[in-house]
Amino acid sequence: MTAEAITVETTIAAPIEEVWRAYTTPDDIMQWNAASDDWHTTAATVDLREGGQFSSRMEAKDGSFGFDFAGTYTRIVEHELIAYEFGDRTARVEFTPVDGAVRVRVTFDPENVYPHEDQRAGWQAILDNFARHVTARV
């Protein structure tokens, strides 16, 4: 992580097993991985092991733009931590039990094209979608 890393988080009232499964299962990822209603994830792959690859195909619903969010897992501690590299950047996802719920905290290296506040807002929106997805399932 760089000194300028950005952190977003949410707390989800659900068992850690359910939170972890929803974060790491391609079918679930395709349901929650979007920052706004006009985007969606059309495909996802997960090889959840250190050195394993992941990819999510994110596209505007009108077909005007799309990209692959992809990388390599660098550290996996089941129900606790997912660390990964994507391009020349890194991220950490921490899962912490808190009073019968789970706090999910994502810390990532920002890129230098878009303002950091826009990146924070986008990643927070995705995490908020994730929380709604998990809560709707429990």
Protein Blocks (a to p, Z undefined) as FASTA:
>chain_A
ZZkbccddddddddfklmmmmmmgmklmmmmmcfbfkbccfbdcddddehiacddddddf
klpaccddddddfbdcehkbccddehjbdcddddddeehiacddddddddfkbcfklmmm
mmmmmmmmmmmmmmmmZZ
